[in-house]
Amino acid sequence: MTQQNIALRTEGLSKSWGAFAANSDVSLTFAKGARHALIGPNGAGKTTFINLLTGGFLPSSGKVYLGDQDITQLPQHKRVQRGMTRTFQINTLFAGMTVLESVVLAICERRGLHSVWYKTVEKHTDVVDEAMALLTTLKLSAEANSITRSLAYGKQRLVEIALALATKPSILLLDEPAAGIPQAESKELFEVIAQLPRDVTVVFIEHDMGLVFRFADRITVLVGGKVLTEGTPAEIAADPRVKEVYLGEAEHA
């Protein structure tokens, strides 16, 4: 993979708390436009790794590169400004606001229009237009004027993704986006994610192997904080080590 095709990479990334090593010497490369899944048993270090990518944690050793830029020491908000954003396992929405209001607020924040929200958005129709276009992309336009907390949980997760996309990321990190969502809704959620433009690289953690093998084009398996293997869905499905440490467990969970 050439440097021009690399969206994000790590070199020897490690994180320890005392004697406990959450991640050990993780070196991964994420291609521009990829749909790259991180899988592994509970305690494999997946969420810690996402936190290292986004600046939630600083590594004990190793490097994080956004393209060719070393961002290892950058704080989270600076990484967002450079195009990296994430969602969380625990939903963190503006529950009492409408869907449109939430997305408009996020866009105003990105544009530096901090005072607009406290006055009026009527003079900023371009902000509202951008918000509606984003909601249409995520199949949320019908819910634009609904209060966020009134939505089904799967729709709330889509709103969370809308808020992340409002930052105009080049890299979107999703931590178990389908967690707690009924199967039919999680399938719909991932179909929307799959249709995001390819100028957005998507890295996601997911335990539902059906979703992973359907929507990922690259899969990394973490076990005990280390990379066990990486490959295409077909390669991962055929790997006996993966079947032994994870897929068999997932099938019987």
Residue, then its C-alpha position, 0 to 999 in steps of 0.5 A: m500500500t502506497q503512502q497516498n493510500i493510507a488514511l491511518r496507521t500505528e507503529g508498535l502501539s502499546k498501552s499498559w496500566g502497571a503490569f496490565a498490558a491492554n495493547s501490546d505492539v499493535s502495528l496496523t494500517f487502514a486504507k483510505g475508504a476502507r470498511h475495516a473491522l476490529i474483532g476479538p473476544n471481550g478484553a482483547g483491547k479493541t476499545t482501548f485501541i480506539n481510544l489510543l487512535t482518538g487521543g482518549f488515552l496516550p500510549s505507553s509507547g508507539k506512534v499514531y499517524l494520520g496520513d503521514q502526520d504524527i498525531t500521537q501527542l495531539p489532544q482529542h479535539k485537535r484530531v477531530q479538527r484534522g478529520m478523525t471522529r468517533t462514536f461510543q458504545i454508550n449513546t451520548l445524544f442531546a435527548g431533549m432536542t430534535v434531530l435537526e436541532s442536534v445536527v445543526l448545533a454540531i455543524c455550527e460548532r464545526r464552522g465556529l458559529h458558536s453564537v448562532w445557536y443562541k440567537t437564530v439559525e434563520k439567517h444561516t439556511d446553508v447550515v440547515d440545508e447541510a443538516m437536512a442533506l446529511l439526515t437524508t443520506l442517513k435516511l433520517s429526514a422523516e425524523a428531522n423534527s422528532i425529539t431524539r429521545s422519542l426515537a427507536y434505539g437504532k434510529q438514535r444510533l444513526v443520529e449519533i453517526a449523523l453528529a459524528l459526520a457533521t464534523k466532516p471526518s475523513i476517518l469515522l471510528l465506530d465502537e459497537p454501533a449495533a450494540g443493543i439494537p434489534q437484529a432488523e434495525s442493526k442490519e438497516l444501520f449497517e446498510v446506511i453505514a455501507q453507503l457512506p461515501r468512500d472518502v470516509t474511512v470507517v473503522f468499527i468494532e462489532h461483535d455480530m459476526g454476520l454484520v462484520f462479514r457482510f460489511a467489512d472489506r478488511i478485518t483485524v483480529l485482536v486477542g490479549g491486546k495483540v494482533l492475532t491476524e488480519g485479512t479479508p473476510a474470507e481469509i479470516a473465516a477460514d483461519p483455524r486460529v480465529k475459529e479457535v479463539y473467537l469465532g467458535e466462542a461467538e457462535h455459541a455466545 
